[in-house]
Amino acid sequence: MIRIIIPFVLVLSTMMLLSCKPEKPVPEDNPEIHAFLENYYQTFSDRDWERFESFFTDQAVLTTIWQSESDSVPVLFIKTITQFLEQTGSGPDSQPIFEERMVESKITVNNGLATAWVDYEAKFGTSENLIEWVGQDLFSLIRHEDRWYIASLSYMSQ
């Protein structure tokens, strides 16, 4: 009798553990976050920096790999949202044309956390000297007091 009960208990306990395992988040079409991201890109393109800052947590971090003309190799470029905004004069505000537009997004939500992989298109410069490129943004989002915030943003152009 014990030989029958022990395997049964092991199978039952394994089944219980597997049923308690949290499901892995899966990408989903989330209209609320999609609208949040569309609004983010429009605000960024409008260069409305006060409103742009409101998308982020106070200590949000923006990260990319960058190589300036004076750098011999690409460097890891990490800035808080405040530091990023302090440099808009030499970035987006330095040319009359600046635009980023979301092309496609893959959003994953798990409770009050979300990630969004976004493919974007960008334009920068003047009508005579316009630079265009594509890239990817990776957003880490957190929900607080019934709204989403960007906790971190990693981005790379192609």
HELIX and SHEET records of a PDB file:
HELIX    1   1 ILE A    2  CYS A   20  1                                  19    
HELIX    2   2 PRO A   31  ASP A   46  1                                  16    
HELIX    3   3 TRP A   49  GLU A   53  1                                   5    
HELIX    4   4 ILE A   81  GLU A   86  1                                   6    
HELIX    5   5 THR A   88  SER A   90  5                                   3    
HELIX    6   6 PRO A   92  SER A   94  5                                   3    
SHEET    1   A 7 PRO A  27  GLU A  28  0                                        
SHEET    2   A 7 ILE A  97  ASN A 110 -1                                        
SHEET    3   A 7 LEU A 113  GLY A 125 -1                                        
SHEET    4   A 7 LEU A 130  HIS A 144 -1                                        
SHEET    5   A 7 ARG A 147  SER A 157 -1                                        
SHEET    6   A 7 PHE A  56  TRP A  66  1                                        
SHEET    7   A 7 VAL A  75  THR A  80 -1                                        
END                                                                             
